[in-house]
Amino acid sequence: MALSTTLLRAAATLVSPAGSSARLSVLMYHRVLPAADPLTGEVHAQHFNAQMRALRDYFTVLPLAEAVERLAAGTLPSKAVAITFDDGYADNALIALPILKAHGLHATFFVADGFLSGGRMFNDTVIEAVRRVAGPVLELGFAGLPPSIAVGSPDERRAAIGRILGVVKYLAPPERAVAVERIARLAASPLPDELMMTAEQVRSLADAGMDVGGHTVNHPILARVDVETARREIDDNRRTLRAITGRDPTLFAYPNGTPVKDYAYVHTQLARAAGYKAAVTTSWGAADTHCDPYQLPRFTPWDREPKRFAVRIMHNIVSRRPTVLRAEDAVEAAA
């Protein structure tokens, strides 16, 4: 028997009550595509619209900055959810923003400014190159990549993208740039260069009442660069976003965001020192009143059917305990 709207709302209140026992679910997106893309699996406009309707119907959507303050104060309402986007894709402004506005919802957009206005994220260079490779095999054999990877079918291309990104995203930024450029040259046609927002589009998000947060300049894996490089990436990004929006960003997202593997405790302190009031990870789960505001967990529910989408959020609340780094982890994690 299908779950009723009343029952779903009651269940959401039960697992995510108000006040001192509250739980905050922070949802993470990257892109909202105009239509389905079998290579990326990113949500498209129709499904995103249905998901936002489900959030409006079953949950209490708050700006992340407000939610963090109220969580700490013990005044968070029941069924609290915040919406976030990473990286700075143009479709955030062109497709996601109108849908959010239509439902009266707020989101925070974490922007890596080094790719704005004609740039392209390294992962998209890989995706678009693999999409355009002619022939059944991609010849590689550099930067720790296998000599060749099969790309003869859509399933093989998806698997190839996963294998390549699993290697190149952990290269140092200069090595990563060289590797993805070599991959780009293997494509049979030019790659798109309008995937990321312009500075004007970033400003339009802020002008529409959305929050723009930091995500570093070049999206390095912070745990793979030295502390001073990490500091510059965080500080320079914040200054650029302030110049674009006219506002001091108060929220930060760690690139890739997995504790220990992608960021260390020292990076939480760099975010604090830069002036951020909170930061988000990609450790699944929901935040409670004891959560470190510089290590807020996030979750991406993948269900397309709205009620299943709502149930998935509730399941994440009760079944996932996020990984959080402590001060005593600092030496080991940063080593």
N, C-alpha and C positions, 0 to 999 in steps of 0.2 A: 504494500500500500504506500502511495506517495506521501512524503512528509508534508504536512500543512505549513503554511507560513507562520501560524501562531505557534506551532510546536517547535519550529526552527528558531524562532525568536526566543522562546522559553529556554531552549537548550543552550543558545548562545549566552544568555544571561547567567545560566547555571555555571558554565565553564569559565566565563569571563565576567565576574560580578563587579560592582562598583566599590570605590573606597579603598581601604587598606589591603583588601584581598584581590584587587584588580589585576588584570593581565592585559598587556598591550601587544597586539599583533601588528607588526610592521610588514607590509607586503612590498615585494621587490619586483620591478619590471625593468626591461631595457628598451624594447621597441614596441610599437603598435603598428603593424603593417596594414596596408590597404586591403590585402588579400592573403590567403594562406601561402606559406612558403615551405615546401617539403624539406628544404635543406637546413633551415634554422629552427623550425618549430616555434618561433616567436608568435605571440598572440596577435590576431588580426582584429580589425575594427569591429566587426560584428560580434565576435566573442568578447572583446574588451567591453563593449557597450553592455552586453548581458551581465558581465561580471560586475561592472559598476552599478548596475541596477540591483544586483544581489546585495552588494555592500550597502547601498542606500536602504534596502528593504529590511535587512536582517541585522545590521551592525550600526555602530555610531562612529562615523568617520570624522577624525579630527586632524588639523594640521599637526605634523610631527613635533614641531617646536612646542606647541601648546600641550600635546599629549605627554611629552617628556616632563614638562614642568608639573603637570597635574598628577602624573604617576609618582613623582618624588614627594608631592604634597599630600598624597593619599586622597585626592579628590577626582580621580579618573572615573568617568562614567562606565557603566557596564557595556560590554560588547565593543570595547574601544579598538579601533583600527586606524592606522595611518598608511598612506600610499606613497611609495617612492619609485623613482626612476634613476637608473645609472647611466653615465657616460656622456649624454648630450646629443642624442640622435634627433635629426630634423623632424621625424614623424612624431616626436614628443609634442612639438609645437603645432604641427600641421594636422595631426589626427587625434592624439590623446587629449590635448587641451580642449578642443571643442566638445568632446564627449564628457570630460570631467565637468565642464561648465554646464552642460545640458542637465546633468544630474545634481548640480550644486555641490560638487565634491572638491576637496583640496588635495594637492600632491606636492611633494618635495622632489626637485630635480637635481641630482648630483652630477656636476659637469666637469669633465676633464678638458680644460680650455685649450690644450695644445693641438686639439684636432678640430677646432671650430673653423668655420668659414672656408670650406674647401678641403679640409683634412679628411683623413679616413683612419678609423681605428685599425690597429694591426690585425685584430681578429677578423674584421670585415675584408681586409686585403686577402687573407687566407680563404675565407668563405667565397668571395667573388671570383678569386682566381680558380679555385677548385670547380666552381660552377661553370667556368668558361674553358676549362681544359679540354682540348680535343683528344680523342683516343681513350682507350680503356685503362691506361696506366699513367700515373704521375711519377716522373723520374726525379728523385731527390738525392739523398746521400750526403747532405751537408748539415751542419749545426746540430748534430746528434739525431737527425731524422733518418728513417730507414731508406735504403737505396731506391725502393719503388713502392708505391701504394696503388692498389686497384681502385679505379674510379669509373668503372664501366656501367654501373647502375646507380640510381638514386640512393639506394641503401649503402652502397660502397662509397659514394661521395660523402654522405653524412658521416660514415665511420672514418673516412680519411680526414675530414675536417676536425673531428674529435682528437684523432691521434696527433695531427700536426699542432693543434693549439695546445695540447697537453705538454708539448715540448717547448714551443717558441715563447709562450707567455712567461716562462721562467728564465729566459735568457736575460742578460743585462740589456737595458734599452738600446745601446748602440749595436750589439750583436743581434738583437731582435729585429731592428730596423733593416740590417743587411739581409737577414734570413728571409723576412717577408718580402723584401724587394726582389730577391731571387725567385721566390715563389710567384710573385706577380708577373714576372717575365715569362712564365710558363703558360699563361693564359692565352687563348687564341683571339681575344678581343680586348679592347680597353676596359678598365675597371671604372665603376661609377665614382664620382668625386663630390656628390651632393648629399651624402648620407648623414652628415653631421649638421648641427645647427649653425647658423650665423650668429654673430654677437647680437644682432638686432632681434633674432628669434629668442635668444636667451633673455634679453630685456623684455620681450613681450610676455614671457612667462611671469616675470616679476610684476609687470604692469597689470597682469590679470589677477594678481593677488596670490600667486603661487610662490613657494619658497625655492630659491636656488642655493644649493649647497656645494661644498668643495669635494673634489674627487682626484686631486693632484693635477699636475700639468700634463704629464705624459703617460699616466696610468702604469707606473712601474709596480712590480711586486715589492712592497716596501721592505719585506724581510730579506730581499736579495740585493738591496743597495745599502751603502753605508749610511750612517745616521745623518751626516750633514747633507747628503743628497736627498734623503727623505725629508729633512727639514725644509730644504729649498723647494722641493716639489709641493709640499703642503702650504708653505707661506706664500710662494709666488702665485699659486693657484688662487688663494684667497684674495690677494691683492688685485688680481686680474678680474675676478668675479665682482669685487667691490666696484671697480672702475666701470664695468659693464652695466651693473644693475643700480648703482648708486646706494647700495645697502651693504652692511657688513654681514656676510654669511655666518650663520650660527650653527650649522649642522655639517657634518663631514661623513663620507663613506670611504672605507678602506678599499683600494683596488683589489678585486677578487675576494678579499674579505674573510678568508678562513683563518681562524686563530692558529698561531705558531707557524703554519705553512706560509701564510701570506702577510701577516703582521705580527709584531711582538708587542709586549707591554710598553716598551719605550715609545712606540708609535702612538699609543693612547696619550702619553704625556706630551708628545709633540703636537697632537691635535689640540690638547688643552692649552698649551703654551701659545699656540697660534691665535687663540681667541675663540675657538669653537666651544659651544656649551654641551654638545653631545655628538656621538658618532655611532655609525651602524656597521655591523659586520654581515657575513652571510652564514653565520651559525644559525641553524634552524631552531625554532622555539618561539616563546613569547616572553616579554619582559615583565617582571614583577617589581614591587617596590624596593627590593634589595638589589636590583640589577645595576651594574656599573653603567652610568649614562654614556660612557665612552666605549661601550661594547654592547650596544643594543642588538639583539638578534633580529633576523629578518627571514622571510619565508615566501616562496613562490608557489601558490596553489595552481596546479596544472589542469584541473577539471574545467571543461568547457560548459557543461550543463550547470545553470546557476545554483540550484539547490545542492548539487554535489560539490560545487565550488565552496559554498558556505559550510558544508559539513567538513570539508578538507581543512578549512581554517580552524574549526573547532578541534579537529583531531590533532592538529599541530600544537594547539594550546595545551592539551592534556597529555600528549605522548612524547613531546620533545623537550629535553633540557639542554639549553645552549651551553656551549663551551665558552668559558670566560677566563682570561689570563689575569693573574694576580701579580702584585708587586714582587713577591718571592719568586715568580717565574721569569723575572726580567733578565737575569744574567744568562740563564739557559736558553730562553727564547730568542734573545738578541744575538747569541753567539753564532 
